[in-house]
């Protein structure tokens, strides 16, 4: 089964006509910014999508995750027509459609990883330049960890950050 791409205006029309809107992003992303009425069903749980026969519109942040996983999403929709929101929630918002933002929720885990990794690399570099060359090892360790995460899909820093107290507020 193929999966069609809808503009935000066409997606709005499909939703108004009864299509289900499924957000395939993680719960942390959904808790911070979401489209009203969207059901959060992360990509790793997409097989649990109830097959109701109604059309399904899938979305992510920018459209890249949905496009990259189009076959998998179409299979999850079963016989129901399946669509991808072109440009994701970013395009939806840019088109003037409503979104719900909860800035009291923590930043998405991957943004926290980027901030922490950048800060640690910069710290290792500065300490290596101004204190002792051995501190360059910190930057090398973080770089190796990021390469390992990219190669395997497992990120120790992300797992550690998920345990931090500020990340326990994410709505399920």
C-alpha positions in Angstrom: 0.0 0.0 0.0 1.3 3.5 -0.8 1.1 6.4 1.5 0.2 9.9 0.1 1.7 13.2 1.3 -0.8 15.9 2.4 -0.2 19.6 2.8 -1.2 21.1 6.1 -4.4 22.4 4.5 -5.3 19.0 3.0 -4.4 17.3 6.3 -6.7 19.7 8.1 -9.5 18.8 5.7 -8.9 15.1 6.2 -8.9 15.4 9.9 -12.1 17.5 9.8 -13.6 14.7 7.7 -12.8 12.1 10.4 -9.2 11.0 9.8 -7.1 10.2 12.9 -4.0 12.2 13.5 -1.1 10.1 14.8 2.1 11.8 16.2 5.0 9.3 15.8 7.4 11.4 17.8 8.6 10.4 21.3 6.5 11.3 24.4 9.0 14.0 25.4 8.5 15.8 22.1 4.8 15.4 22.1 4.5 16.7 25.7 6.3 19.9 24.8 4.6 20.7 21.4 1.6 19.0 19.8 -1.3 19.4 17.5 -4.6 19.4 19.3 -6.3 16.1 18.9 -3.2 14.2 17.8 -2.7 10.8 19.4 0.9 10.1 20.4 2.1 6.7 19.2 5.9 6.7 19.0 7.4 5.0 16.0 8.7 2.1 18.0 5.1 1.3 19.1 3.4 2.0 15.7 2.4 -1.7 15.4 0.0 -1.1 18.3 -2.1 1.3 16.2 -5.8 0.3 16.4 -7.1 -0.6 13.0 -10.4 1.3 12.9 -10.8 1.5 9.1 -10.7 5.4 9.3 -8.0 7.3 7.3 -4.8 8.0 9.3 -2.6 11.1 9.0 0.9 10.5 10.4 3.2 13.3 11.5 6.5 14.0 13.1 8.5 17.2 13.6 9.7 18.0 10.1 8.3 15.1 8.0 11.7 13.3 7.8 10.8 10.5 10.2 7.4 9.9 8.6 8.9 9.9 5.1 11.8 7.5 6.1 9.3 5.1 7.6 6.4 5.4 5.1 6.2 1.7 4.4 6.0 0.8 8.0 3.4 3.5 8.7 1.3 2.3 5.7 1.5 -1.3 7.0 0.4 -0.1 10.5 -2.7 1.6 9.0 -3.8 -1.7 7.4 -6.5 -1.3 4.8 -7.3 2.3 5.9 -6.0 5.2 3.7 -2.7 6.5 5.2 -1.2 9.9 4.7 1.9 11.8 5.8 1.7 15.4 6.9 4.2 17.2 4.6 6.7 19.1 6.7 5.4 17.7 9.9 4.3 19.8 12.9 6.8 22.5 11.8 4.9 23.0 8.5 1.5 22.7 10.3 2.5 25.6 12.6 4.0 27.7 9.8 0.6 27.3 7.9 -1.1 28.9 10.8 -2.8 25.8 12.2 -3.2 25.5 15.9 -0.5 23.8 18.1 -0.4 23.4 21.9 3.0 24.3 23.4 3.8 23.4 27.0 7.1 25.1 27.7 7.1 23.9 31.3 7.9 20.4 29.9 11.6 19.6 29.6 13.4 20.0 26.3 13.4 16.9 24.1 16.0 14.3 25.1 18.0 14.7 21.9 18.2 18.4 22.3 19.5 17.8 25.9 22.1 15.4 24.5 23.2 18.0 22.0 23.5 20.7 24.7 25.3 18.4 27.2 27.7 16.9 24.6 28.5 20.4 23.2 29.2 21.7 26.7 31.4 18.7 27.6 33.4 18.9 24.4 33.9 22.7 24.8 34.9 22.2 28.5 37.4 19.5 27.6 38.9 21.7 24.9 39.2 24.7 27.1 40.6 22.7 30.0 43.0 21.0 27.7 44.2 24.4 26.3 44.4 26.3 29.6 44.9 23.7 32.4 46.4 20.4 31.3 46.5 18.5 27.9 45.0 15.5 29.6 41.6 17.2 29.6 41.5 16.8 25.7 40.5 13.2 26.6 37.1 14.4 27.8 36.4 15.7 24.3 37.6 12.5 22.7 35.5 10.4 25.1 32.3 12.4 24.3 33.1 12.2 20.5 33.6 8.5 20.7 30.3 8.1 22.6 28.4 10.1 20.0 30.0 8.0 17.2 28.9 4.8 19.1 25.4 6.2 19.5 25.2 7.0 15.8 26.4 3.5 14.8 24.3 1.5 17.2 21.3 3.6 18.0 22.0 3.3 21.8 22.9 6.6 23.5 24.2 6.3 27.1 23.9 10.1 27.6 20.3 10.1 26.5 19.5 7.2 28.9 21.3 9.0 31.7 19.4 12.3 30.9 16.1 10.5 31.0 16.7 9.6 34.6 17.3 13.3 35.6 14.6 14.8 37.9 13.6 17.5 35.3 12.7 14.8 32.8 10.3 13.0 35.1 7.5 15.5 34.4 6.9 14.3 30.8 3.2 13.6 30.3 2.6 10.0 29.1 
